[in-house]
Amino acid sequence: MTKSDAMLCTIFKGSRESELYLYVPQKAGKENIPESLRERMGDIVEVMTLQLTSDKKLARANTVKVLNDIKEKGYYLQLPPDITGQVTFDGD
């Protein structure tokens, strides 16, 4: 992906699910988030805006998949991490 293929992207989080993030093109803004996602997310807050390119590293998402989903669907939904396999230790 070249600089001309770079995309300015805004990331939002909702009030209902911890660590659920929605990536949208900056120019789309939160007004264009589909109603089904609005309902799932609750109150929507902007987290940050960044420029994505295929070589940019993201902490918990594959950038190429993010960019492809945004181009195809208009957004990328980053789900919370799966915690079912984690073991908790309560000190006993």
OpenMM code with the backbone's topology and positions (N, CA, C; nanometers):
from openmm import Vec3, app, unit

residues = "MET THR LYS SER ASP ALA MET LEU CYS THR ILE PHE LYS GLY SER ARG GLU SER GLU LEU TYR LEU TYR VAL PRO GLN LYS ALA GLY LYS GLU ASN ILE PRO GLU SER LEU ARG GLU ARG MET GLY ASP ILE VAL GLU VAL MET THR LEU GLN LEU THR SER ASP LYS LYS LEU ALA ARG ALA ASN THR VAL LYS VAL LEU ASN ASP ILE LYS GLU LYS GLY TYR TYR LEU GLN LEU PRO PRO ASP ILE THR GLY GLN VAL THR PHE ASP GLY ASP".split()
positions = [
    Vec3(0.0858, -0.1181, 0.0000),
    Vec3(0.0000, 0.0000, 0.0000),
    Vec3(0.0896, 0.1235, 0.0000),
    Vec3(0.0573, 0.2170, -0.0819),
    Vec3(0.1380, 0.3382, -0.0917),
    Vec3(0.0766, 0.4486, -0.0078),
    Vec3(0.1504, 0.5588, 0.0046),
    Vec3(0.0984, 0.6730, 0.0797),
    Vec3(-0.0346, 0.7204, 0.0224),
    Vec3(-0.0508, 0.7090, -0.1102),
    Vec3(-0.1763, 0.7527, -0.1709),
    Vec3(-0.2921, 0.6615, -0.1304),
    Vec3(-0.2609, 0.5384, -0.0844),
    Vec3(-0.3632, 0.4460, -0.0378),
    Vec3(-0.3894, 0.4595, 0.1119),
    Vec3(-0.3202, 0.5500, 0.1769),
    Vec3(-0.3385, 0.5694, 0.3203),
    Vec3(-0.4798, 0.6192, 0.3482),
    Vec3(-0.5305, 0.5833, 0.4652),
    Vec3(-0.6656, 0.6240, 0.5022),
    Vec3(-0.6644, 0.6880, 0.6411),
    Vec3(-0.7224, 0.8066, 0.6497),
    Vec3(-0.7441, 0.8677, 0.7809),
    Vec3(-0.8650, 0.8004, 0.8425),
    Vec3(-0.8470, 0.7501, 0.9610),
    Vec3(-0.9478, 0.6681, 1.0251),
    Vec3(-0.9750, 0.7208, 1.1661),
    Vec3(-1.1024, 0.7266, 1.2035),
    Vec3(-1.1397, 0.7651, 1.3390),
    Vec3(-1.1857, 0.6402, 1.4124),
    Vec3(-1.1422, 0.6286, 1.5374),
    Vec3(-1.1764, 0.5126, 1.6200),
    Vec3(-1.2697, 0.5592, 1.7308),
    Vec3(-1.3790, 0.4846, 1.7469),
    Vec3(-1.4786, 0.5137, 1.8492),
    Vec3(-1.4898, 0.3964, 1.9452),
    Vec3(-1.5318, 0.4247, 2.0680),
    Vec3(-1.5662, 0.3189, 2.1625),
    Vec3(-1.7067, 0.3466, 2.2131),
    Vec3(-1.7696, 0.2407, 2.2623),
    Vec3(-1.9044, 0.2550, 2.3143),
    Vec3(-1.9077, 0.2379, 2.4648),
    Vec3(-2.0234, 0.2643, 2.5232),
    Vec3(-2.0378, 0.2554, 2.6680),
    Vec3(-2.0822, 0.1169, 2.7151),
    Vec3(-2.1236, 0.0308, 2.6250),
    Vec3(-2.1820, -0.0977, 2.6660),
    Vec3(-2.0829, -0.2121, 2.6772),
    Vec3(-1.9815, -0.2162, 2.5931),
    Vec3(-1.8867, -0.3283, 2.5942),
    Vec3(-1.7451, -0.2749, 2.6059),
    Vec3(-1.6761, -0.3211, 2.7079),
    Vec3(-1.5374, -0.2815, 2.7274),
    Vec3(-1.4519, -0.3367, 2.6136),
    Vec3(-1.3614, -0.2582, 2.5652),
    Vec3(-1.2642, -0.2962, 2.4621),
    Vec3(-1.3263, -0.3285, 2.3268),
    Vec3(-1.4438, -0.2754, 2.2990),
    Vec3(-1.5055, -0.2857, 2.1669),
    Vec3(-1.4812, -0.1525, 2.0972),
    Vec3(-1.4159, -0.1570, 1.9818),
    Vec3(-1.3807, -0.0351, 1.9098),
    Vec3(-1.4314, -0.0421, 1.7670),
    Vec3(-1.4706, 0.0726, 1.7143),
    Vec3(-1.5207, 0.0832, 1.5784),
    Vec3(-1.4328, 0.1795, 1.5005),
    Vec3(-1.3773, 0.1327, 1.3898),
    Vec3(-1.2921, 0.2130, 1.3012),
    Vec3(-1.3770, 0.2558, 1.1821),
    Vec3(-1.3774, 0.3836, 1.1512),
    Vec3(-1.4495, 0.4352, 1.0342),
    Vec3(-1.3613, 0.5374, 0.9630),
    Vec3(-1.3849, 0.5611, 0.8337),
    Vec3(-1.3107, 0.6678, 0.7672),
    Vec3(-1.3399, 0.8000, 0.8371),
    Vec3(-1.2396, 0.8828, 0.8535),
    Vec3(-1.2583, 1.0093, 0.9249),
    Vec3(-1.3703, 1.0916, 0.8633),
    Vec3(-1.3772, 1.0945, 0.7317),
    Vec3(-1.4782, 1.1771, 0.6655),
    Vec3(-1.6207, 1.1277, 0.6907),
    Vec3(-1.6369, 1.0002, 0.7295),
    Vec3(-1.7709, 0.9459, 0.7544),
    Vec3(-1.8284, 0.9967, 0.8862),
    Vec3(-1.7438, 1.0083, 0.9871),
    Vec3(-1.7907, 1.0558, 1.1172),
    Vec3(-1.8849, 0.9584, 1.1848),
    Vec3(-1.9243, 0.9900, 1.3063),
    Vec3(-2.0091, 0.8964, 1.3801),
    Vec3(-2.1549, 0.9012, 1.3359),
    Vec3(-2.1935, 1.0030, 1.2620),
    Vec3(-2.3311, 1.0119, 1.2134),
    Vec3(-2.3645, 0.8984, 1.1169),
    Vec3(-2.2649, 0.8409, 1.0512),
    Vec3(-2.2883, 0.7365, 0.9516),
    Vec3(-2.2698, 0.5950, 1.0061),
    Vec3(-2.2579, 0.5804, 1.1377),
    Vec3(-2.2470, 0.4468, 1.1968),
    Vec3(-2.3830, 0.3786, 1.1849),
    Vec3(-2.3863, 0.2543, 1.1342),
    Vec3(-2.5147, 0.1837, 1.1181),
    Vec3(-2.5906, 0.1733, 1.2511),
    Vec3(-2.7215, 0.1798, 1.2435),
    Vec3(-2.8071, 0.1783, 1.3621),
    Vec3(-2.7843, 0.0541, 1.4479),
    Vec3(-2.7635, -0.0617, 1.3846),
    Vec3(-2.7428, -0.1846, 1.4619),
    Vec3(-2.6171, -0.1744, 1.5495),
    Vec3(-2.5127, -0.1085, 1.4983),
    Vec3(-2.3915, -0.0893, 1.5782),
    Vec3(-2.4132, 0.0154, 1.6860),
    Vec3(-2.4891, 0.1191, 1.6551),
    Vec3(-2.5204, 0.2223, 1.7560),
    Vec3(-2.5911, 0.1587, 1.8756),
    Vec3(-2.6859, 0.0705, 1.8477),
    Vec3(-2.7598, 0.0040, 1.9543),
    Vec3(-2.6679, -0.0845, 2.0372),
    Vec3(-2.5790, -0.1560, 1.9707),
    Vec3(-2.4862, -0.2448, 2.0414),
    Vec3(-2.3881, -0.1663, 2.1272),
    Vec3(-2.3414, -0.0511, 2.0775),
    Vec3(-2.2362, 0.0235, 2.1441),
    Vec3(-2.2860, 0.1159, 2.2547),
    Vec3(-2.4082, 0.1625, 2.2483),
    Vec3(-2.4568, 0.2584, 2.3475),
    Vec3(-2.4040, 0.3972, 2.3157),
    Vec3(-2.3646, 0.4725, 2.4189),
    Vec3(-2.3076, 0.6057, 2.3972),
    Vec3(-2.1728, 0.5909, 2.3283),
    Vec3(-2.1549, 0.6633, 2.2184),
    Vec3(-2.0340, 0.6502, 2.1370),
    Vec3(-1.9429, 0.7699, 2.1597),
    Vec3(-1.8158, 0.7391, 2.1864),
    Vec3(-1.7167, 0.8423, 2.2152),
    Vec3(-1.5980, 0.8245, 2.1206),
    Vec3(-1.5500, 0.9367, 2.0645),
    Vec3(-1.4312, 0.9314, 1.9793),
    Vec3(-1.3074, 0.9088, 2.0661),
    Vec3(-1.2243, 0.8122, 2.0233),
    Vec3(-1.1013, 0.7795, 2.0956),
    Vec3(-0.9821, 0.8491, 2.0322),
    Vec3(-0.9681, 0.8348, 1.8995),
    Vec3(-0.8551, 0.8962, 1.8298),
    Vec3(-0.8765, 0.8900, 1.6793),
    Vec3(-0.7953, 0.9672, 1.6096),
    Vec3(-0.7892, 0.9615, 1.4634),
    Vec3(-0.6457, 0.9323, 1.4258),
    Vec3(-0.6274, 0.8398, 1.3319),
    Vec3(-0.4919, 0.8080, 1.2879),
    Vec3(-0.4914, 0.7728, 1.1409),
    Vec3(-0.3734, 0.7791, 1.0835),
    Vec3(-0.3571, 0.7453, 0.9428),
    Vec3(-0.3152, 0.5990, 0.9341),
    Vec3(-0.3951, 0.5189, 0.8637),
    Vec3(-0.3645, 0.3773, 0.8478),
    Vec3(-0.3037, 0.3505, 0.7115),
    Vec3(-0.2001, 0.2704, 0.7112),
    Vec3(-0.1416, 0.2135, 0.5908),
    Vec3(-0.1183, 0.0660, 0.6209),
    Vec3(-0.1028, -0.0146, 0.5195),
    Vec3(-0.0890, -0.1589, 0.5403),
    Vec3(0.0330, -0.1951, 0.6247),
    Vec3(0.1342, -0.1090, 0.6276),
    Vec3(0.2538, -0.1410, 0.7062),
    Vec3(0.2483, -0.0870, 0.8490),
    Vec3(0.1401, -0.0190, 0.8855),
    Vec3(0.1255, 0.0323, 1.0227),
    Vec3(0.0839, -0.0823, 1.1141),
    Vec3(0.1447, -0.0924, 1.2296),
    Vec3(0.1113, -0.1962, 1.3270),
    Vec3(0.0029, -0.1455, 1.4218),
    Vec3(-0.0963, -0.2288, 1.4448),
    Vec3(-0.1998, -0.2014, 1.5438),
    Vec3(-0.1870, -0.3062, 1.6546),
    Vec3(-0.2239, -0.2702, 1.7755),
    Vec3(-0.2047, -0.3590, 1.8899),
    Vec3(-0.2843, -0.4892, 1.8795),
    Vec3(-0.4122, -0.4816, 1.8404),
    Vec3(-0.4956, -0.6015, 1.8428),
    Vec3(-0.5727, -0.6256, 1.7131),
    Vec3(-0.5279, -0.5663, 1.6057),
    Vec3(-0.5988, -0.5873, 1.4793),
    Vec3(-0.4984, -0.5912, 1.3652),
    Vec3(-0.5332, -0.6660, 1.2624),
    Vec3(-0.4528, -0.6730, 1.1413),
    Vec3(-0.4907, -0.5534, 1.0542),
    Vec3(-0.3940, -0.4680, 1.0275),
    Vec3(-0.4220, -0.3434, 0.9562),
    Vec3(-0.4801, -0.3671, 0.8174),
    Vec3(-0.4309, -0.4676, 0.7465),
    Vec3(-0.4830, -0.4958, 0.6128),
    Vec3(-0.6311, -0.5344, 0.6217),
    Vec3(-0.6672, -0.6157, 0.7219),
    Vec3(-0.8083, -0.6521, 0.7407),
    Vec3(-0.8919, -0.5296, 0.7767),
    Vec3(-0.8380, -0.4441, 0.8630),
    Vec3(-0.9092, -0.3213, 0.9001),
    Vec3(-0.9383, -0.2387, 0.7754),
    Vec3(-0.8361, -0.2153, 0.6959),
    Vec3(-0.8518, -0.1340, 0.5744),
    Vec3(-0.9500, -0.1981, 0.4764),
    Vec3(-0.9392, -0.3305, 0.4576),
    Vec3(-1.0300, -0.3995, 0.3657),
    Vec3(-1.1746, -0.3931, 0.4130),
    Vec3(-1.1977, -0.4147, 0.5437),
    Vec3(-1.3342, -0.4076, 0.5962),
    Vec3(-1.3921, -0.2666, 0.5812),
    Vec3(-1.3094, -0.1660, 0.6067),
    Vec3(-1.3577, -0.0279, 0.5917),
    Vec3(-1.3958, -0.0008, 0.4462),
    Vec3(-1.3147, -0.0489, 0.3531),
    Vec3(-1.3448, -0.0277, 0.2106),
    Vec3(-1.4705, -0.1035, 0.1684),
    Vec3(-1.4888, -0.2259, 0.2219),
    Vec3(-1.6021, -0.3093, 0.1818),
    Vec3(-1.7306, -0.2760, 0.2564),
    Vec3(-1.7213, -0.2568, 0.3894),
    Vec3(-1.8412, -0.2382, 0.4721),
    Vec3(-1.8601, -0.0957, 0.5218),
    Vec3(-1.7544, -0.0156, 0.5146),
    Vec3(-1.7625, 0.1204, 0.5657),
    Vec3(-1.7157, 0.1333, 0.7092),
    Vec3(-1.6798, 0.0207, 0.7721),
    Vec3(-1.6311, 0.0220, 0.9098),
    Vec3(-1.5573, -0.1082, 0.9401),
    Vec3(-1.4825, -0.1085, 1.0500),
    Vec3(-1.4227, -0.2297, 1.1042),
    Vec3(-1.4570, -0.2336, 1.2522),
    Vec3(-1.5112, -0.3449, 1.2992),
    Vec3(-1.5482, -0.3608, 1.4387),
    Vec3(-1.4443, -0.4489, 1.5069),
    Vec3(-1.3727, -0.3919, 1.6036),
    Vec3(-1.2741, -0.4673, 1.6810),
    Vec3(-1.3430, -0.5169, 1.8076),
    Vec3(-1.3581, -0.6481, 1.8164),
    Vec3(-1.4267, -0.7081, 1.9305),
    Vec3(-1.3345, -0.7185, 2.0509),
    Vec3(-1.3926, -0.7262, 2.1705),
    Vec3(-1.3102, -0.7445, 2.2899),
    Vec3(-1.2333, -0.8760, 2.2807),
    Vec3(-1.1197, -0.8859, 2.3495),
    Vec3(-1.0435, -1.0115, 2.3448),
    Vec3(-1.1232, -1.1244, 2.4091),
    Vec3(-1.0980, -1.2459, 2.3624),
    Vec3(-1.1637, -1.3645, 2.4174),
    Vec3(-1.0966, -1.3990, 2.5502),
    Vec3(-1.1725, -1.3930, 2.6578),
    Vec3(-1.1137, -1.4207, 2.7887),
    Vec3(-1.1558, -1.5576, 2.8429),
    Vec3(-1.2243, -1.6390, 2.7630),
    Vec3(-1.2728, -1.7680, 2.8116),
    Vec3(-1.1584, -1.8635, 2.8435),
    Vec3(-1.0438, -1.8488, 2.7770),
    Vec3(-0.9317, -1.9378, 2.8009),
    Vec3(-0.8410, -1.8923, 2.9134),
    Vec3(-0.8678, -1.7782, 2.9728),
    Vec3(-0.7823, -1.7275, 3.0786),
    Vec3(-0.8219, -1.7856, 3.2132),
    Vec3(-0.7207, -1.8104, 3.2947),
    Vec3(-0.7431, -1.8637, 3.4290),
    Vec3(-0.7225, -1.7502, 3.5285),
    Vec3(-0.8115, -1.7395, 3.6247),
    Vec3(-0.7951, -1.6366, 3.7268),
    Vec3(-0.7356, -1.6985, 3.8520),
    Vec3(-0.6636, -1.6212, 3.9263),
    Vec3(-0.6011, -1.6644, 4.0502),
    Vec3(-0.6488, -1.5729, 4.1607),
    Vec3(-0.7168, -1.6295, 4.2588),
    Vec3(-0.7706, -1.5461, 4.3648),
    Vec3(-0.6859, -1.5476, 4.4918),
    Vec3(-0.5681, -1.6089, 4.4854),
    Vec3(-0.4763, -1.6054, 4.5996),
    Vec3(-0.4886, -1.7246, 4.6917),
    Vec3(-0.5857, -1.8138, 4.6706),
    Vec3(-0.6001, -1.9321, 4.7568),
    Vec3(-0.5197, -2.0485, 4.7076),
] * unit.nanometer
topology = app.Topology()
chain = topology.addChain("A")
for resn in residues:
    res = topology.addResidue(resn, chain)
    for name in ("N", "CA", "C"):
        topology.addAtom(name, app.Element.getBySymbol(name[0]), res)
